[in-house]
Structure formats: C-alpha cells, structure tokens
Amino acid sequence: MASFSLILIRLSLVAAVLTASFCQLKAIGIREVVDDAVGEQREFDYFNFALQWPGTQCKNTRHCCPSNGCCRGSNAPTEFTIHGLWPDYNDGTWPSCCKKSKFDEKEISTLLDALEKYWPSYRCGSTSTCYSGEGLFWAHEWEKHGTCSFPVVRDEYSYFSTTLNLYFKYNVTRVLNEAGYLPSNTEKYPLGGIVSAIQNAFHATPKLDCSKDAVNELHLCFYKDFKPRDYIIERSPENDNYFSSSSCPKYVSLPVYTSSGVDDATAAIPWILENEPL
C-alpha cells in the first residue's frame, strides 16, 4: 500500500512539472520557441553568388507593373543582375531564416539606386519572407539568406553593400563581352567557352543554369574571405564533362529582351528557381 501511495505521489509531481512547462511555453509563445530553434542552424561553409540573365528572365513577360525590372523600357537591364548572395553548406544544403531580423528599407536607403539597377525583381507583387510574411524581393533575400551569413556579414546594410561590391568586382558581363560572348537572339555559344572565360578571369569554375538553351543564371562561389572558389561539380559524359547538375546543353544563348515599358496590367512572373535555396 505504501508503495502504491509513493507511485501516486511521483505521478502527481510529474504532472505538476509538465503543467508548469506547458504554461511556460504558452507564456513565451510556441512560435518564438520554434524561431529560436531555427536560429540555431550551424554556420555556413561558403557563399554562392547567384546572377540572373535578364533576357531569359524576361522572355515570358506578357504584362508589366512598376516593380518588374523587365518593364523599364530603355532602362531595362541588359547585363547580368543579382539574384542573391546565399550562404551554403558543402553537402549541397543551406541554412535559411537564421534569426528574426525583419527587413527595413530605411537601413539601405543610400543603396536603393544601385539596388534598383543591379538587383531588380523580375516579378510583380510581393514575395515570401520568413515567418509567413510577404515583402519586397530584397526582403526575401535578406531574411531568408542574409540572416544566415553571420559572422562574416553582421547586419542588413553590410549584406547588401557587400553583395554590390562583389558584383562590381567580379563583372561577369564584361568578362564575357570581352571574350566575344555578346547578347544575341541568333548566336549560340559553346558552354565550355563561357566557362573558360570565367575561369581565366576569376581563377574559379562557375556553374550555369539554363532554360532550354538560354542562360538563366550563373553562380560564382566564394570562401568566407571572399576569395573565389570552384563551384562543386561532378563530371558528366553527356555534356563534355561540364556540370552534371547543370541544365545547360553544349551550346547556349544569351538572348536579348526588348522592353515595351509598363502597362496597366500586372503579371506574376516567377523568379524563384526550383534549385534556389529557400
């Protein structure tokens, strides 16, 4: 009988502890507990600098809006633009939404002109951000990717200014133009030649992604000190040993897009690729 009473006392104590723990979680907010867990992701291994080719991004544009970079008439982008600077892991995965730091446009007010020109959105409407939010394209990049670049990049302003500096220093469009790879709706270029031009200029191997035969994105990778490093690749006998993870054929194009300017309609033009770290 004494043993049975002791068991009841122990069960009562366990129930009391569980009740107190539940109340504590409720007071803190279960969502905050989840957010803290997300913030404990391990530190990234390297940076993946993703660039977009506007001629391919814009080719499916049917209607326009002011936020769509494809719809700026003569001011529409004609060279590679920034998609994002993504902290990645060597195993092919990536961290995301590493800390609860909401995007604040005021923090980058002095960079807005450069961001509009070199880091435009190619869609209408808002985009997803962390914690079920919506906002600008830049908000998506900062909250999902920029917050994971600590301790190399410590705040929102540094994330965008660092990315712009990389863009200017490693000018992919200029390198390709000087090597004879010019925007064209008729010419096709050997994938290996484009890769070699980048390798010769930056001493690192890039990765290209295509939509059919049109270059869609180009990825440059960097160590944490921002020195170039090779994109981790596997050899492919079907593609002259270039990029088994690439969607590009042996010959690719850099299409030209002619913008007609903004009209009254809106369009949801996808900008998140299937293989983008979300």
Buried (B, 14 or more C-beta within 10 A) or exposed (E): EEEEEEEEEEEEEEEEEEEEEEEEEEEEEEEEEEBEEBBEBEBBBBBBBBBBBBBBBBBEBEBBBEBBBBBBEEEBBBBBBBBBBBBBBEEEEBBBBBBBBBBEBEBBEEBEEBBBEBBBBBBBEBBBBBEEBEBBBBBBBBBBBBBBBBEBBEBBBBBBBBBBEBBEEBBBBEBBBEBEBEBEEEEBBBBBBBBEBBBEBBEBBBBBBBBEBBBBBBBBBBEBEBEBBEBBBEEEEEBEEBBEEBBBBEEBBBBBBEBEEBEEEBBEBEBBBEEBBE
